[in-house]
Structures are given as structure tokens and as C-alpha cells.
Amino acid sequence: MSSDNASNQSKQEIVVSNLRQEILQGILKPGQRLTQDEIAKRFGISWTPVREALRQLEAEGWVQIKNNQGAVVAPLSLQDFNEIYQFRLLIQPEAVRLSVERMEEATLARLEAIYHRQTGLDLNNLEEREIFLKLSHDFYVTFYQASHNKRLATQVVLLREAADRYVRASFKVPTEAKRHLEVQRQILELCLLKDGSAAAEVMRAALIKVRSLVNSILSSQKEMVNEPGKPDLTIKKNGKNSQDNLLELTLPMI
């Protein structure tokens, strides 16, 4: 690979990472336009890495690129949510099994430290809630890396982030965070036993529970999500983007 290609790829990765996080955090809203000119100026780069970054984000489901309209942040969609969870149920339990069975003592110690840091946070405090979210992300990135299957770990983490668009606001309520921590606690105990199969079933049951609950809520709030054949829901409702309201719901996240 030439130095120019390597440089463009590095710039592309920076754009992808930043835009993905801004979509996840709600800084970039569903349906919001993403113009190559503005992004290139913001990052001080050429169009080429920006164009490739948007294509990558489209492939991951974060962005939609429409003919003659350019790129927009992908709207929230009941179909998209179910596709994410269908994929998660296929690969995430296997990633859990491998991680538990291949877990090294140093990695387990790090996971336990992250877990205990989460339990000591006050989730009624906005700053500590954000720390909780960061630690939760770090927990699972570290955990799935223990599978020693880089491709599998990468896909699982990307799917978790995609699902976060729908359910990350769960941590606004401490009781839901406790439910999330209980799954971590069970998995850590099974790491000590090297029981990957049991840990996989813990994760599978948790994913099914979340999928069922979120489907129930999304189905009752159809004005907040897009369905195939329906126009993009980017209009204001009660002075606020209707899809923003979805992120105010209380949901458990795994």
C-alpha cells in the first residue's frame, strides 16, 4: 500500500469513528444531511477519505446515501432494529462462549475492575452516567477481544453500537442499569468456571428479552420510527424531532 493510500485510509478511519460516535450520542440526528464539503473542511482533509468514510458508514447502517440528495443520518427503523438483533443473536452468543473459554487471568482482572467501577457510580448524576456508558463499552470491547477472533469481536462491538441508537438511554434509570450489571456479573462468574456454554445462554436470554421489550415499545410508538414505503420522519412534533423522543424512553441495554 502506498503512503498516500495509507494516509487516506487513516483519515477515513478518523472520520468514520467521529461520525459514528456523534450519531450514537445524538449529536447528529436521524435524517440530518451530511455534506462532503462540510465534513472535509471540518477535518481538514480532501473529499476522497470523506466519500469512503460515508460509504463505510452506509454499509454499517449508520448513514443512507440517496441519489441526488447526498448522505443523511439513517432514520430509526423498526426493521433496522430487528435486523440488528437477528444478527446479534446469530453471532454474539458464540463470541461470548469463545471469550469465556479463552479468557486469560489478566483480562478477567481488568474486566472485574471495570465492573466494580461501574457499580460505584451515581447514575442520577449526568457526568457519572456518561462515565458508566464509557465503562460499559470498555467492558464489552475488552471482553470480546478475549475471544482471540478479531473479525468476530469487531462485528459484535459494531452491532452493540448500532443497537445503542435505540436503547442507550436505559441508563437514565438506575434500576435498568442494575439489570445490565447483573448480566456482567453472571458472565464474570462463568468466566471463573470457564463455562462458555452457560455464558452464551445468559447472553442469548438477555438479548431476546431486550428485543422483545424494545419491539413492544417501538410498535406502540410508530410515529417515532420509519417503516418501508413511508416518508422519512424528520418533522418536528411538539417542538422536538419525533425521533429524538425515542431516545428518551427507558429501556434495558446489553
Secondary structure in CASP SS format (residue, H / E / C, confidence):
PFRMAT SS
TARGET T0000
AUTHOR 0000-0000-0000
METHOD secondary structure of the structure
MODEL  1
M C 1.00
S C 1.00
S H 1.00
D H 1.00
N H 1.00
A H 1.00
S H 1.00
N H 1.00
Q H 1.00
S H 1.00
K H 1.00
Q H 1.00
E H 1.00
I H 1.00
V H 1.00
V H 1.00
S H 1.00
N H 1.00
L H 1.00
R H 1.00
Q H 1.00
E H 1.00
I H 1.00
L H 1.00
Q C 1.00
G C 1.00
I C 1.00
L C 1.00
K C 1.00
P C 1.00
G C 1.00
Q C 1.00
R E 1.00
L E 1.00
T C 1.00
Q H 1.00
D H 1.00
E H 1.00
I H 1.00
A H 1.00
K H 1.00
R H 1.00
F H 1.00
G C 1.00
I C 1.00
S C 1.00
W H 1.00
T H 1.00
P H 1.00
V H 1.00
R H 1.00
E H 1.00
A H 1.00
L H 1.00
R H 1.00
Q H 1.00
L H 1.00
E H 1.00
A H 1.00
E H 1.00
G C 1.00
W C 1.00
V E 1.00
Q E 1.00
I E 1.00
K E 1.00
N C 1.00
N C 1.00
Q C 1.00
G E 1.00
A E 1.00
V E 1.00
V E 1.00
A C 1.00
P C 1.00
L C 1.00
S E 1.00
L H 1.00
Q H 1.00
D H 1.00
F H 1.00
N H 1.00
E H 1.00
I H 1.00
Y H 1.00
Q H 1.00
F H 1.00
R H 1.00
L H 1.00
L H 1.00
I H 1.00
Q H 1.00
P H 1.00
E H 1.00
A H 1.00
V H 1.00
R H 1.00
L H 1.00
S H 1.00
V H 1.00
E H 1.00
R C 1.00
M C 1.00
E C 1.00
E H 1.00
A H 1.00
T H 1.00
L H 1.00
A H 1.00
R H 1.00
L H 1.00
E H 1.00
A H 1.00
I H 1.00
Y H 1.00
H H 1.00
R H 1.00
Q H 1.00
T H 1.00
G C 1.00
L C 1.00
D C 1.00
L C 1.00
N C 1.00
N C 1.00
L H 1.00
E H 1.00
E H 1.00
R H 1.00
E H 1.00
I H 1.00
F H 1.00
L H 1.00
K H 1.00
L H 1.00
S H 1.00
H H 1.00
D H 1.00
F H 1.00
Y H 1.00
V H 1.00
T H 1.00
F H 1.00
Y H 1.00
Q H 1.00
A C 1.00
S C 1.00
H C 1.00
N C 1.00
K H 1.00
R H 1.00
L H 1.00
A H 1.00
T H 1.00
Q H 1.00
V H 1.00
V H 1.00
L H 1.00
L H 1.00
R H 1.00
E H 1.00
A H 1.00
A H 1.00
D H 1.00
R H 1.00
Y H 1.00
V H 1.00
R H 1.00
A H 1.00
S H 1.00
F H 1.00
K H 1.00
V C 1.00
P H 1.00
T H 1.00
E H 1.00
A H 1.00
K H 1.00
R H 1.00
H H 1.00
L H 1.00
E H 1.00
V H 1.00
Q H 1.00
R H 1.00
Q H 1.00
I H 1.00
L H 1.00
E H 1.00
L H 1.00
C H 1.00
L H 1.00
L H 1.00
K C 1.00
D C 1.00
G H 1.00
S H 1.00
A H 1.00
A H 1.00
A H 1.00
E H 1.00
V H 1.00
M H 1.00
R H 1.00
A H 1.00
A H 1.00
L H 1.00
I H 1.00
K H 1.00
V H 1.00
R H 1.00
S H 1.00
L H 1.00
V H 1.00
N H 1.00
S H 1.00
I H 1.00
L H 1.00
S H 1.00
S H 1.00
Q C 1.00
K H 1.00
E H 1.00
M H 1.00
V C 1.00
N E 1.00
E C 1.00
P C 1.00
G C 1.00
K C 1.00
P C 1.00
D C 1.00
L C 1.00
T C 1.00
I C 1.00
K E 1.00
K E 1.00
N C 1.00
G C 1.00
K E 1.00
N E 1.00
S H 1.00
Q H 1.00
D H 1.00
N H 1.00
L H 1.00
L C 1.00
E C 1.00
L C 1.00
T C 1.00
L C 1.00
P C 1.00
M C 1.00
I C 1.00
END
